[in-house]
Amino acid sequence: MDSFLDLSDKSKFGELLDEYHLKKMRQKIYIHIINNNQNDFFDLELFNRNYVKNMDKSESFSEILIKELESQGWKTFIGYGGTALFFYDKEKPSNAW
């Protein structure tokens, strides 16, 4: 970001923050995938603690991103009581439960 976005309308702050968190989650998952970490999971709970601080919102963001990943041919699985997102191209990782 080279300069501040429009901060004059405080009523849009919540929406702007949600957009930021969704973008940040997308970036983190992208890095995870290109590091070829199919045997490891993306920690939704950790992301939530560090950024969103509202697990319901984090889950809704992950649902959006799951649809995006699946539209590109990735398979997904939510494990560990809804706190871990697995993505893989062939077989579900052995630690996905």
Secondary structure, 3 states (H helix, E strand, C coil): CCCCCCCCCHHHHHHHHHHHHHHHHHHHHHHHHHCCCCCCCEEHHHHHHHHHCCHHHHHHHHHHHHHHHHHCCCEEEEECCCCEEEEECCCCCCCCC
